[in-house]
Amino acid sequence: MKLLFGLLLMTVTTQAHALKLTASFSDGQPLPLESGWKSGNVVPRLSWSGAPEKTKSFALICDDPDAPTAQPWVHWVIFNIPTTETSLPSDAKGSVQGINSYGKQGYGGPYPPEGQTHRYYFKLYALDTLLSLPAGSTKEQLESAMKGHILATAQIIGTYARKK
């Protein structure tokens, strides 16, 4: 508080929420080897903080824009992640798994062509609602359902390469 010309001025500082996504790898760096499709298919550890106050659920999409066969190749679609969760993989009861480009529900790890390094975008969305989508929904269906409900987004990019 300051006193200026007999007037009491109060300084009010508000801090905007900044959704932040972190992982078991650094942004732009290689994913753990075991996260690959044929190397264990283990979801890399993801965690977040800074969700807006009105968040009712989270959604996450992981895709590979460098894939030669599908643009982009979808590795993971998961939504209705409860606001009580601040990390994945976890039990995440109440969350719903969509379908990936392998034709399966859940996470499908990287498997780029030998000798190529691809980028994998993990995009987290804080939503103001729970979505009325069934298990097995596609990335496109999720993106359509999220329109008008996204409060904040965060992203981290990992890379993965298969040696020849």
Summary of the structure (lengths in Angstrom):
residues: 164
radius of gyration: 19.1
end to end distance: 65.4
largest distance: 76.2
contacts: 478
relative contact order: 0.24
helix: 7%
strand: 38%
